[in-house]
Amino acid sequence: MDRQSDIIIVGAGASGLTAGIHAARAGAHVLILEHMDKAGKKILATGNGKCNFTNEKQGIAYYHGKNPAFVLPALRCFGVKETLHFFETLGIYPKKKWDGYYYPASGQASSVAQSLLLECSRLNVRIAYNIGIREIKKTATGFSCHTKQGNFASKCCILATGGKAAKKTGSDGSGFLYIEKFGHKLTDIVPALVQLQGKQSFLKEIAGIRADAKVSIYIENEKMAENTGELQLTKFGISGIPTFQVSRHASLALSAGKRVFALLDFLPDVTAKDTLNLLKRRFGHYGAGKNAAQALLGLFADKLNDVLLREAGISASKPANRCTKDELARLAGTVKALRIDVVGTKGFDDAQVSAGGVDTDEVNPTTMESRLVPGLFFAGEVLDVDGMCGGYNLQWAWSSGYVAGTKAALCSQ
Ligand SMILES: Cc1cc2nc3c(=O)[nH]c(=O)nc-3n(C[C@H](O)[C@H](O)[C@H](O)COP(=O)(O)OP(=O)(O)OC[C@H]3O[C@@H](n4cnc5c(N)ncnc54)[C@H](O)[C@@H]3O)c2cc1C
């Protein structure tokens, strides 16, 4: 194998492959070093194997990090339109779902990974697998990668080693070690888009229930985030998309030793006043001959009814029309704000992404080049950027990969 290239990319994931393709299209001689035996393993797991690869709704609100505006220049030059065009040229016919989420028409994430690899091969982007990198050094002429398989040299280097989530797909955090050696600062790296663990023992009783609900996250009694959608109750806590969307805030706060709780609203479209009126009707007029649990039948799942009543201090067997105004007010409050004390997350292995990474203050957002080490570029989740659930993390991988690849190609000429 040719040991000298214009650009070495470390990591053959979504951002590394995209960077490689665009660098090669710009005329650079590219080598990708990958420590796994395959490229794009994480792509295969995305969107439950279907790959939600972008979203028609874009904007700063869908991205997080120390400086969310960092994403804007990359999204402006390689946003949804460019992404759809890019993938269409690779053969991926996009299918948009009602909510603006895009998937490949094949319904297979593997077709996205394969089409990127076919394009790499067409452009002669070489990928070396099972590479064990010992050290990456800046030299007088560029970079030198010392690996168990020998040394590789290049004029520029793109680090696209991902975050720390789902390490079985290859992103084990080892890339951060090289980055720190270059003198770059890392922001706190925590699991995001992840299930949250709760303290309440009643969780075991309602495990398996799915309900449309609003999840609000409070940190030290202050509301930080909320999201509505299909909540999944599990024996350890809460899951489902609304939980994922707020989880980064909980995760960061927990890692800083702060107190976190979630309030679950099981009637998110109904005001507090209307919830109370609804319960008064169900327990009063319609409640004749029923007990309290039976008065809730048809509103929520049975097991949830039992828990809501218990948390509101009402016996499930109490005749519905004998429940007092105060009891119904307490029940309405519980329905609108069932409290779960959040004691942890399910961790990096179960997370879809990690929040945190290379401090974006030290990276040029229009080129993805390090402000500390000329010729060193970053792409993807390795940076302190994490997107919401809905195709935003892959969009960031494509956008930052495009910018890093094209700018590194220019830099290496
Ligand atoms: C279960 C799951 C579902 C997801 N679903 C979606 C979805 O539907 N839509 C969406 O937008 N996002 C989704 N994501 C997130 C998305 O997959 C990632 O944000 C994206 O893949 C990040 O791309 P990346 O190139 O930065 O990193 P990765 O895809 O993680 O790639 C990093 C690559 O670098 C390699 N590497 C790491 N360290 C080294 C090293 N030291 N030496 C050599 N190689 C190294 C790794 O093996 C890997 O190949 C999902 C994630 C998971 C885990």
The ligand as a MOL file (V3000), in Angstrom:
LIG
                    3D

  0  0  0     0  0            999 V3000
M  V30 BEGIN CTAB
M  V30 COUNTS 53 58 0 0 0
M  V30 BEGIN ATOM
M  V30 1 C -28.4530 2.8500 17.2430 0
M  V30 2 C -28.1810 4.1730 16.5590 0
M  V30 3 C -29.1420 4.7130 15.7140 0
M  V30 4 C -28.9090 5.9580 15.1080 0
M  V30 5 N -29.8570 6.4280 14.2260 0
M  V30 6 C -29.6350 7.6140 13.6050 0
M  V30 7 C -30.5520 8.0870 12.6080 0
M  V30 8 O -31.5010 7.3880 12.2160 0
M  V30 9 N -30.3240 9.3250 12.0820 0
M  V30 10 C -29.2400 10.0870 12.4360 0
M  V30 11 O -29.1010 11.2030 11.9380 0
M  V30 12 N -28.3240 9.6330 13.3270 0
M  V30 13 C -28.4880 8.4190 13.8940 0
M  V30 14 N -27.5410 7.9420 14.7830 0
M  V30 15 C -26.3210 8.7650 15.0390 0
M  V30 16 C -25.3450 8.6820 13.8470 0
M  V30 17 O -25.2120 7.3400 13.4380 0
M  V30 18 C -23.9520 9.2400 14.2380 0
M  V30 19 O -24.0920 10.5300 14.7610 0
M  V30 20 C -23.0370 9.2780 13.0150 0
M  V30 21 O -22.8350 7.9750 12.5050 0
M  V30 22 C -21.6830 9.8880 13.3950 0
M  V30 23 O -20.8220 9.7790 12.2930 0
M  V30 24 P -19.2560 9.8880 12.5030 0
M  V30 25 O -18.6290 9.6430 11.1920 0
M  V30 26 O -18.9320 11.1470 13.2050 0
M  V30 27 O -18.8830 8.7410 13.5380 0
M  V30 28 P -19.0600 7.1490 13.4090 0
M  V30 29 O -20.1560 6.8240 12.4830 0
M  V30 30 O -19.1370 6.6550 14.7990 0
M  V30 31 O -17.7050 6.6840 12.7260 0
M  V30 32 C -16.4670 6.7660 13.3670 0
M  V30 33 C -15.5280 5.7760 12.7030 0
M  V30 34 O -14.2210 5.9640 13.2260 0
M  V30 35 C -13.6610 4.7050 13.5600 0
M  V30 36 N -12.6650 4.9260 14.6090 0
M  V30 37 C -12.8910 5.3640 15.8720 0
M  V30 38 N -11.7250 5.4600 16.5500 0
M  V30 39 C -10.7500 5.0690 15.6870 0
M  V30 40 C -9.3490 4.9460 15.8210 0
M  V30 41 N -8.7290 5.2330 16.9590 0
M  V30 42 N -8.6380 4.5010 14.7590 0
M  V30 43 C -9.2710 4.1990 13.5730 0
M  V30 44 N -10.5940 4.2880 13.4100 0
M  V30 45 C -11.3370 4.7240 14.4580 0
M  V30 46 C -14.8480 3.8860 13.9830 0
M  V30 47 O -14.5870 2.5120 13.9410 0
M  V30 48 C -15.9110 4.3410 12.9950 0
M  V30 49 O -15.8460 3.5890 11.8040 0
M  V30 50 C -27.7110 6.6860 15.3720 0
M  V30 51 C -26.7530 6.1230 16.2050 0
M  V30 52 C -26.9680 4.8770 16.7830 0
M  V30 53 C -25.8920 4.2750 17.6680 0
M  V30 END ATOM
M  V30 BEGIN BOND
M  V30 1 1 1 2
M  V30 2 1 2 3
M  V30 3 2 2 52
M  V30 4 2 3 4
M  V30 5 1 4 5
M  V30 6 1 4 50
M  V30 7 2 5 6
M  V30 8 1 6 7
M  V30 9 1 6 13
M  V30 10 2 7 8
M  V30 11 1 7 9
M  V30 12 1 9 10
M  V30 13 2 10 11
M  V30 14 1 10 12
M  V30 15 2 12 13
M  V30 16 1 13 14
M  V30 17 1 14 15
M  V30 18 1 14 50
M  V30 19 1 15 16
M  V30 20 1 16 17
M  V30 21 1 16 18
M  V30 22 1 18 19
M  V30 23 1 18 20
M  V30 24 1 20 21
M  V30 25 1 20 22
M  V30 26 1 22 23
M  V30 27 1 23 24
M  V30 28 2 24 25
M  V30 29 1 24 26
M  V30 30 1 24 27
M  V30 31 1 27 28
M  V30 32 2 28 29
M  V30 33 1 28 30
M  V30 34 1 28 31
M  V30 35 1 31 32
M  V30 36 1 32 33
M  V30 37 1 33 34
M  V30 38 1 33 48
M  V30 39 1 34 35
M  V30 40 1 35 36
M  V30 41 1 35 46
M  V30 42 1 36 37
M  V30 43 1 36 45
M  V30 44 2 37 38
M  V30 45 1 38 39
M  V30 46 1 39 40
M  V30 47 2 39 45
M  V30 48 1 40 41
M  V30 49 2 40 42
M  V30 50 1 42 43
M  V30 51 2 43 44
M  V30 52 1 44 45
M  V30 53 1 46 47
M  V30 54 1 46 48
M  V30 55 1 48 49
M  V30 56 2 50 51
M  V30 57 1 51 52
M  V30 58 1 52 53
M  V30 END BOND
M  V30 END CTAB
M  END
